[in-house]
Amino acid sequence: MSKTKQGGSSRLGRDSMSQRLGIKACAGQEVKTGMIIVRQRGTKYIPGKNVKLGSDDTIYAMKGGVVRFDAKRKKLFDGSQRLVRIVSVQPGKAK
Protein backbone atom coordinates (compact mmCIF):
# COMPACT_ATOMS: atom_id res chain seq x y z
CA MET A 1 0.00 0.00 0.00
CA SER A 2 1.29 3.41 -0.98
CA LYS A 3 1.45 6.23 1.53
CA THR A 4 1.27 9.05 -1.09
CA LYS A 5 -1.39 9.78 -3.72
CA GLN A 6 -0.74 9.13 -7.36
CA GLY A 7 0.91 12.11 -9.14
CA GLY A 8 0.59 13.42 -12.65
CA SER A 9 -3.11 14.17 -13.07
CA SER A 10 -3.44 17.88 -12.44
CA ARG A 11 -6.86 19.52 -12.69
CA LEU A 12 -5.42 23.02 -13.03
CA GLY A 13 -3.56 22.55 -16.32
CA ARG A 14 -6.07 24.27 -18.61
CA ASP A 15 -5.33 27.65 -20.16
CA SER A 16 -7.77 29.83 -22.09
CA MET A 17 -7.08 31.69 -25.33
CA SER A 18 -6.33 35.40 -24.99
CA GLN A 19 -9.11 37.73 -26.16
CA ARG A 20 -6.88 40.01 -28.28
CA LEU A 21 -8.59 43.23 -27.23
CA GLY A 22 -7.32 46.77 -27.76
CA ILE A 23 -6.79 49.40 -30.44
CA LYS A 24 -6.30 47.90 -33.91
CA ALA A 25 -5.91 51.16 -35.88
CA CYS A 26 -4.03 54.14 -34.42
CA ALA A 27 -4.82 57.85 -34.82
CA GLY A 28 -3.86 59.14 -38.27
CA GLN A 29 -3.98 55.66 -39.79
CA GLU A 30 -6.04 55.09 -42.93
CA VAL A 31 -8.87 52.53 -42.71
CA LYS A 32 -11.27 51.02 -45.24
CA THR A 33 -15.00 50.40 -44.80
CA GLY A 34 -15.67 47.61 -42.29
CA MET A 35 -12.21 47.56 -40.73
CA ILE A 36 -12.07 47.08 -36.96
CA ILE A 37 -10.65 50.07 -35.09
CA VAL A 38 -11.10 49.05 -31.41
CA ARG A 39 -11.97 45.72 -29.77
CA GLN A 40 -13.21 46.22 -26.21
CA ARG A 41 -15.37 44.90 -23.39
CA GLY A 42 -17.80 47.62 -22.37
CA THR A 43 -17.68 51.09 -23.88
CA LYS A 44 -14.23 52.35 -22.92
CA TYR A 45 -14.24 54.16 -26.28
CA ILE A 46 -17.49 55.48 -27.74
CA PRO A 47 -18.31 55.77 -31.46
CA GLY A 48 -18.24 59.15 -33.23
CA LYS A 49 -18.75 60.04 -36.90
CA ASN A 50 -18.53 57.34 -39.60
CA VAL A 51 -18.08 54.48 -37.10
CA LYS A 52 -20.50 51.98 -35.54
CA LEU A 53 -20.60 49.91 -32.36
CA GLY A 54 -20.93 46.14 -32.83
CA SER A 55 -22.87 43.79 -30.56
CA ASP A 56 -19.68 42.88 -28.65
CA ASP A 57 -18.76 46.62 -28.28
CA THR A 58 -16.30 46.47 -31.20
CA ILE A 59 -15.93 49.80 -33.02
CA TYR A 60 -15.59 49.52 -36.80
CA ALA A 61 -15.45 51.95 -39.74
CA MET A 62 -18.57 52.68 -41.80
CA LYS A 63 -16.63 54.73 -44.38
CA GLY A 64 -13.03 54.78 -45.50
CA GLY A 65 -10.80 57.54 -44.17
CA VAL A 66 -8.42 58.54 -41.37
CA VAL A 67 -8.92 57.45 -37.74
CA ARG A 68 -9.21 60.18 -35.12
CA PHE A 69 -9.37 59.95 -31.30
CA ASP A 70 -10.86 62.81 -29.25
CA ALA A 71 -11.59 63.31 -25.54
CA LYS A 72 -14.67 65.09 -24.23
CA ARG A 73 -16.47 65.51 -20.91
CA LYS A 74 -19.84 63.77 -20.81
CA LYS A 75 -22.50 64.48 -18.19
CA LEU A 76 -24.00 61.31 -16.68
CA PHE A 77 -27.56 60.77 -15.44
CA ASP A 78 -26.60 61.24 -11.79
CA GLY A 79 -25.12 64.69 -12.53
CA SER A 80 -21.48 63.59 -12.39
CA GLN A 81 -19.09 63.97 -15.31
CA ARG A 82 -16.85 61.46 -17.06
CA LEU A 83 -14.08 61.93 -19.59
CA VAL A 84 -15.03 59.87 -22.65
CA ARG A 85 -12.79 58.92 -25.56
CA ILE A 86 -14.48 59.26 -28.93
CA VAL A 87 -13.34 57.36 -32.03
CA SER A 88 -14.26 58.78 -35.43
CA VAL A 89 -13.21 58.42 -39.08
CA GLN A 90 -12.70 61.50 -41.27
CA PRO A 91 -13.10 60.88 -44.99
CA GLY A 92 -9.94 61.50 -47.00
CA LYS A 93 -6.33 60.39 -47.20
CA ALA A 94 -3.71 60.42 -44.44
CA LYS A 95 -1.17 63.24 -44.66
N, C-alpha and C positions, 0 to 999 in steps of 0.2 A: 504494500500500500504506500502511495506517495504522500509526502507531507506538504507538497506545494501544488497549486493548481496548474493546469496545463497552460503553457504560454503560446503566444502567436496568433490569437484570434482577437484582435482589437476591434472594438465597436466604434472607436472615434476616428477611424482612418479616412472618412469621406471628406471631400473638399468640393465646394461649389464653384461654378464658373463665375468669373468677375463680370460685372454688369456693363462695363465700358461706357460709363457716363461721362459727361463733361462737354466742353466746347469743341465742336468739330470744325468750325470755320471762324477764323479770327477777324477782328475789325480791319477793314480795308481790303479784305480778301474777296475776290469775285466768286459768285455762286450762280448756278443755273436753277431753273425752276424745279422744285421738288427735292433739292438737296437739303440734307439735315444740317442745321446750324448748331443746335444745342440739344443734348440728351440729358434729361433731368428727372428727378423724383420730386413731385410738388412743383410749384411755380416759383423757383428761385429767380428765374428770368421771365419776364412777361412779353408777349408778342406786341410788336408795333406795326408799322406800315409794311405791306407786302409780305408778311409772314403769317403763318397759322400755327395753332397749338393742336397737336395730335392727342389722341385718347390717352396715351401714356405720358403726357406733358412734354413730348418732344416738339421743339420749334423747328419748322422747316420753311423754305422759301416758296412763295407763290409766284414770284416773278424773278427773272434773272437780274443781277446787279451787284452792288457792293454792300457788304455787311457793315452795319453800324451799331455800336453799343452806346446807350445814353443812360444817365442816372437822373431820377426825378423823385421828389417827395410826393407820397400818395397818402391822402387822409383816409383812415380806416373808419369802420362803422361806430366804434367806441370813442371816436374823437381823437385818438392817438395818430401819430404819423409814422410812416415807414419809408425808408429809402428803397425804391424799386429800380431794378436794372431792366431797361427796355431794349429789345433786339429788333432792328428793322433792316430792310433792304432798300437801298436807293437805286433806281434804275440808272444804268450807265456803266461805263468801264472804269476800272481802277486806274488811278494816276501813278 
